[in-house]
């Protein structure tokens, strides 16, 4: 069926990842959460296009934001495809923390801990 299994609306990419009632808490909480974690408390304002494809690479912390957006979309996809799993922001944070753990391990194995410190330590230390 071309309709969303949750709300019955036309299941476009935009609906599936952004507009569906099931995923709204992820996007709403992500923007609030970012403002509390970012040292400059810069609000994260995202268009639908940016939620799907990321921010311009020239924008503040675009690398960090884009990686988080990628994981948010992957999380939403994986959870919605397995209807028994909850699509909650708390569950997303656990997934994101796991990815940051992997990033840290890779940097340590490559003797490049500076890279991790520069890109992720500010966020990693505040995750939980």
N, C-alpha and C positions, 0 to 999 in steps of 0.2 A: 504494500500500500504506500502511496506517496504521502500519506498523512502521518503526523507525529503520533507515536503510540501513547504519549503522555496526555496531550491536550487536543489531538484531532485536527490541528491546523496543518496547512501545507508545510511539509518538512524540508525546507530549503536549507542550504548551508548556514545561512544567517540565523534561521530559526533554530536549527539543531544545536549550534554552538553558543548562541547569544540570547535569543528571544524566548526560548522555551521556559516555562515556569519552573521546571526542574533545575535549571542552571542559573537562575537569577541570583540566588544567594552567593554563588561563587564570584560572580562579577561585582556585585554590590560590596561584598566583604573584601575583595581583593583591593579595590581602590581605597577603602578606609584603612586597611591593614598596611598598604604601602606607605601612606602618609605617616603612620606611626613608626615605621621601621627606617625610612629614609632619613638620614641625619639632617637634611635641610628641610624636612617636612613638606616637600614639594608635593602638591596634590597630583594624583595620577588621573588624568582625564583622557579617556580612550573613546575614539569613535568605533563604530561597528567594524569598519575596515581595519583599524589598528588592532582590535581584539583578535581578528582573524589572521592578519598578516604581519603585525608588529609595527613598532614605531620607526620613524626615520632614524637612520644610524647617527645622524648629527645631533640628535636630541640628548638631553641630560640622561645619563645612565641607560642609554638605549640597549646596550648589550645585555645588561641585567634584566631590564624590563622584557625584552624580547624572549629571553630564555624562560622567564617566568610565564609569559603568555603562551609560548610553545607548550610548556608543561601543563598549563591550565587547559588548553584545547585538547591535548592528548588525554588528560585526566577525564575531561567531560566526555570525550569519545568513548574511552574504555568503559566508563561507568554506565553510560547510556546504552551501550551495546550489550552489556550484561545487566539486564533489568533488575536483578536482585541487589545490586550494589547502590548504596546511597551516594548522591551527588552533593556532598556537603563541603563547605570551605575547610572545616577541620580536617577532613580526610585528604583534601588537596594539600594542606600544609604538611601533612605527614609524607606525602609523595614528594613534595618539593624538598623537604629536609633530606630525604633519602638520596635525591639527586645531588644535593650539595655535599653529602657524605662521599658520594662517588667522585665528585670533582676534587675534593680534598685528597682522597686516596691517590688519584691519578697524578695530581701535582706532587705529592710526596714521593711516589714511585719515580717520577721524572726529575727529582731534585729541583723542583720549581715551585717551592712553597710560597715564594714571593708572589707568583701569579695568583694563587688562591687568595692570599692576604689582600692583594690589591683589588681583586674583583669581587670577592665574596665574604671575606671575614666580617665586614660590617653587618651583613645580613645573617650569616651563619650563627654568630654569637647571640643573636636576638630571637632565633627561631622558636625556642620553647623555654 
